[in-house]
Amino acid sequence: MDEHLIIPKTEKLPGSLKVKIKVRSKNTNGVMSVVEETLPPKALVPPHVHNNDVWVYVQSGEIGVLVGETIKTAKKGDWALKPRKVQHSMWNPGSVPATVIEVLTPGGTEEWFEEITALKHGDSKGFDRACEKHGIKFLPDSHWISELRERFGLV
């Protein structure tokens, strides 16, 4: 029980993704986990689906979100929901980094972040294995990828 009272500070995960695990699912009996991410300007997280809900709190900057077929912008202090089993995407349309807190319900997806940041650059098979293991499916044929890149000048 004591391990659930105080959650120790966690450090940034290795690699080019700017991700910190703030709360692990083991600390919440699997109910949730929390990660902090920093999206560089014009970065796109391509459309995908997964088996948990993700509540996104914008700490700084702004983010664009696609949920289903709806596009919205969330600014500092706003919350956005990326619901389970619904196509969604996230990007930074601005010229400064955007930092978000993601509350993952149920927890467990923080392990996906750990696995993908430990991969060698270009290890697409390892990435695919991690996605399959954690119930995440990216949609590489989605028409939204080119549309979002063109519309918001994303990379």
Protein Blocks (a to p, Z undefined) as FASTA:
>chain_A
ZZmmpccdddddedjbdcddfbdfklnnomaccddddddehiacdddddfbdcddddfbh
cddddehjaccdddehiacdddehiacddddfbfbdcddddddddehjlmmmmmmmmpce
hilmlmmmmmmmnopacdfkbmklmmmmmmnopZZ
